[in-house]
Amino acid sequence: MKSTNLLLKVENLSKAYGDNRLYSNLSFSLYEKERLGLLGKNGTGKSTLAKILIKYEEPTAGKIYLYGKPAQDYSKEAWSKKVQYIGQYTRNTLDPTKTIETCLKEPLNNFKIANKQEQNQIIQGYLEKLNLDSSILKKRPLELSGGQYQRICIALALLPKPSLIICDEMTASLDKISEIAILKFFREEVDKALIVISHDPYVVNYLCHNTLRLEDFK
Ligand SMILES: Nc1ncnc2c1ncn2[C@@H]1O[C@H](COP(=O)(O)OP(=O)(O)OP(=O)(O)O)[C@@H](O)[C@H]1O
């Protein structure tokens, strides 16, 4: 259920790489817990928009506000505490030399969330919600299946308790069983605002309240 508290406002956003104009005057608002789908064909700039929304890339023009404050007034760290990102599954997201336990404790330590004992409980809670056995904590990323790996990436995005998660083709390269389990988890268990970027209308229709098509802002 979305709320009436305005979370994100995107105002007249444009992005171009040289002569390659991706979109102009893209405007939308997102309320707390609202789920917005962004659909677009290959090359329309979906991932570029995701990068802009996580402050990894600058727009060519336009403004973004989070809780009424301009994006440029947030440090990268303060922004990432509130806005997290889950990309397409690749084997490159997690450090292959670290255990899953170390990977999961990093955001908790970086954002100074909870003491050591509470951290273990928080992590255990997410493993249960994501249907992962606690034996996974001692494993290293390359020992996991694709579905397990992506669920750890999802736990990492949820651990800082962000207000908004940008899901950029998050289930695109997973097998159907893992995809359905992850989409169901997001629909039923994740109580955050979502921007769901996908080329697949099924994913967007399943998860989102509203949809924007990037082609409409060309
Ligand atoms: N750093 C960059 N410098 C120059 N051009 C870029 C850069 N990043 C992306 N582009 C170009 O911007 C366009 C949009 O790319 P983007 O990856 O955002 O599209 P997309 O909609 O996510 O595509 P896909 O569905 O294929 O993943 C492409 O033409 C791409 O070549």
The ligand as an ORCA input file, in Angstrom:
! r2SCAN-3c Opt
* xyz 0 1
  N      28.783      6.165    -20.418
  C      28.212      6.243    -21.628
  N      28.761      7.013    -22.600
  C      28.162      7.132    -23.806
  N      27.015      6.501    -24.147
  C      26.435      5.731    -23.219
  C      26.995      5.555    -21.926
  N      26.177      4.742    -21.209
  C      25.179      4.403    -22.041
  N      25.310      4.989    -23.239
  C      24.405      4.892    -24.385
  O      23.108      5.314    -23.943
  C      22.088      4.511    -24.548
  C      21.193      3.940    -23.473
  O      21.936      2.951    -22.725
  P      21.263      2.174    -21.491
  O      22.187      1.100    -21.099
  O      20.854      3.169    -20.464
  O      19.948      1.600    -22.185
  P      18.948      0.466    -21.677
  O      17.565      0.960    -21.994
  O      19.216      0.115    -20.256
  O      19.332     -0.706    -22.652
  P      19.232     -2.297    -22.490
  O      17.760     -2.628    -22.412
  O      19.846     -2.787    -23.755
  O      19.986     -2.681    -21.260
  C      22.808      3.495    -25.418
  O      22.806      3.975    -26.736
  C      24.207      3.454    -24.851
  O      25.153      3.141    -25.843
*
